[in-house]
Amino acid sequence: MVNGINNILPTSPFGSVQRLGFSENGRVLYNVVDSNGKSAGKLTVPFNEADTFENAYNDILESAPKIQEYVTTHSKEDTLSKRKAVSQALITTGGVIGFGLPVMFSKSKSALKNILMTGTGVIIGVLSGFVAAYVTTLPPGTIQFAKASRKIGKLDIQSVKDN
């Protein structure tokens, strides 16, 4: 069992999950608790997927406050315009480098080959700029959150109906 998912509920503004034990069919049983501390239902996960579920859930709880804090502090108009300017500068720089390198290092005398190399360089440079801009302006914890969400989405999670 992973730390944080047990009978002692960690306090979180995003809710929590409490491991209750096993269901009648041998699956691990969890109680889902909402952000107000009230039970929001129960779910089960196969025993062999329990650690994956718990690790992914803890990753989500760990990264969500970072994302929320980033959004809160960076949602002002001046910070939005700064991030937009940084993104544009990175994309432009990538395109310029992608254009410049083939032009500087091309030893081919064929005009067609030079044009193709330069065009390819510009495309690769602009795409590299997009990736750099995306990574630079991405809230911290977003990748961790996305990976954990993807892991949870692949698990065989079943809800339990209370009688």
C-alpha positions as CSV (number, residue, x, y, z in Angstrom):
1,M,0.0,0.0,0.0
2,V,1.3,3.5,-0.9
3,N,1.6,6.2,1.7
4,G,-1.3,8.6,1.8
5,I,-4.0,6.1,0.7
6,N,-5.0,4.3,3.8
7,N,-7.4,4.6,6.7
8,I,-6.1,8.1,7.6
9,L,-7.4,10.5,5.1
10,P,-4.9,13.1,3.9
11,T,-6.4,16.6,3.9
12,S,-6.7,17.9,0.4
13,P,-8.9,20.5,-1.3
14,F,-9.3,18.0,-4.1
15,G,-10.7,15.2,-2.1
16,S,-9.1,11.9,-1.3
17,V,-9.4,8.1,-1.5
18,Q,-9.5,5.8,1.5
19,R,-8.5,2.1,1.1
20,L,-11.2,0.0,2.9
21,G,-10.0,-3.5,2.1
22,F,-11.3,-6.0,-0.3
23,S,-14.6,-6.5,-2.0
24,E,-16.4,-9.8,-2.2
25,N,-14.8,-10.6,-5.6
26,G,-11.3,-10.0,-4.4
27,R,-10.8,-6.5,-5.8
28,V,-9.4,-3.7,-3.6
29,L,-12.2,-1.5,-2.3
30,Y,-11.8,2.3,-1.9
31,N,-14.0,5.0,-0.5
32,V,-13.9,8.3,-2.5
33,V,-14.1,11.4,-0.4
34,D,-15.0,14.8,-1.9
35,S,-13.3,18.0,-1.0
36,N,-15.8,18.6,1.8
37,G,-14.8,15.4,3.5
38,K,-18.0,13.6,2.6
39,S,-18.2,10.2,1.0
40,A,-18.8,10.4,-2.7
41,G,-19.0,6.7,-3.4
42,K,-16.9,3.6,-3.6
43,L,-14.9,2.0,-6.3
44,T,-12.9,-1.2,-6.8
45,V,-9.6,-1.9,-8.6
46,P,-8.1,-5.3,-9.4
47,F,-5.6,-6.3,-6.8
48,N,-2.7,-6.3,-9.3
49,E,-3.6,-2.7,-10.3
50,A,-4.0,-1.3,-6.8
51,D,-0.4,0.1,-6.5
52,T,-0.6,1.7,-9.9
53,F,-3.9,3.3,-9.0
54,E,-2.6,4.6,-5.6
55,N,0.6,5.9,-7.1
56,A,-1.2,7.7,-10.0
57,Y,-3.8,9.1,-7.5
58,N,-1.0,10.4,-5.3
59,D,0.7,12.0,-8.3
60,I,-2.5,13.8,-9.2
61,L,-2.9,15.0,-5.6
62,E,0.7,16.2,-5.6
63,S,0.6,18.0,-9.0
64,A,-2.9,19.5,-8.8
65,P,-2.0,22.2,-6.2
66,K,1.0,23.2,-8.3
67,I,-1.1,23.7,-11.4
68,Q,-3.8,25.6,-9.5
69,E,-1.2,27.9,-7.9
70,Y,0.5,28.5,-11.3
71,V,-2.9,29.3,-12.9
72,T,-3.8,31.6,-10.1
73,T,-0.6,33.6,-10.2
74,H,-0.2,33.6,-13.9
75,S,-3.7,34.5,-15.0
76,K,-3.2,38.2,-14.9
77,E,-3.1,40.1,-18.2
78,D,0.5,41.2,-17.8
79,T,1.8,37.7,-17.2
80,L,-0.3,36.3,-20.0
81,S,1.3,38.9,-22.4
82,K,4.8,38.1,-21.1
83,R,4.2,34.3,-21.7
84,K,2.9,35.1,-25.2
85,A,5.9,37.2,-26.0
86,V,8.3,34.5,-24.7
87,S,6.5,31.9,-26.8
88,Q,6.7,34.0,-30.0
89,A,10.4,34.7,-29.4
90,L,11.2,31.0,-29.0
91,I,9.2,30.1,-32.1
92,T,10.9,32.9,-34.1
93,T,14.3,32.0,-32.8
94,G,13.8,28.3,-33.7
95,G,12.7,29.3,-37.2
96,V,15.7,31.6,-37.7
97,I,18.1,29.0,-36.5
98,G,16.4,26.4,-38.7
99,F,16.9,28.7,-41.7
100,G,20.4,29.8,-40.8
101,L,22.1,26.5,-40.2
102,P,21.4,24.9,-43.6
103,V,22.3,28.2,-45.3
104,M,25.6,28.4,-43.5
105,F,26.7,24.8,-43.8
106,S,25.3,23.9,-47.2
107,K,28.1,22.8,-49.5
108,S,25.8,21.8,-52.3
109,K,25.8,23.7,-55.5
110,S,22.3,22.5,-56.4
111,A,19.7,25.3,-55.9
112,L,16.9,22.7,-55.4
113,K,18.9,20.9,-52.8
114,N,19.6,24.1,-50.9
115,I,16.0,25.2,-51.0
116,L,14.8,21.8,-49.7
117,M,17.4,21.8,-46.9
118,T,16.5,25.4,-45.9
119,G,12.8,24.7,-46.0
120,T,13.3,21.5,-43.9
121,G,15.5,23.5,-41.5
122,V,12.8,26.2,-41.1
123,I,10.1,23.6,-40.5
124,I,12.2,21.7,-37.9
125,G,13.3,25.0,-36.3
126,V,9.7,26.3,-36.0
127,L,8.5,23.0,-34.6
128,S,11.4,23.0,-32.1
129,G,10.4,26.5,-31.1
130,F,6.8,25.4,-30.6
131,V,8.0,22.6,-28.3
132,A,10.3,24.9,-26.4
133,A,7.5,27.5,-26.0
134,Y,5.1,24.7,-24.8
135,V,7.5,23.4,-22.2
136,T,8.6,26.8,-21.1
137,T,5.0,28.1,-20.5
138,L,3.6,24.8,-19.2
139,P,2.5,24.9,-15.5
140,P,4.7,22.8,-13.2
141,G,3.2,19.4,-12.5
142,T,1.2,19.3,-15.8
143,I,3.2,16.4,-17.3
144,Q,3.0,14.4,-14.0
145,F,-0.8,15.1,-13.8
146,A,-1.3,14.0,-17.5
147,K,0.7,10.8,-17.0
148,A,-1.2,9.9,-13.9
149,S,-4.5,10.6,-15.5
150,R,-3.5,8.4,-18.5
151,K,-2.5,5.6,-16.1
152,I,-5.8,5.8,-14.2
153,G,-7.7,5.9,-17.5
154,K,-6.2,2.5,-18.5
155,L,-7.2,0.7,-15.2
156,D,-10.2,-1.5,-14.7
157,I,-11.9,0.8,-12.1
158,Q,-15.5,-0.2,-11.2
159,S,-17.9,1.8,-9.1
160,V,-19.7,0.1,-6.3
161,K,-23.4,0.8,-5.8
162,D,-24.5,1.1,-2.2
163,N,-27.6,-0.8,-1.4
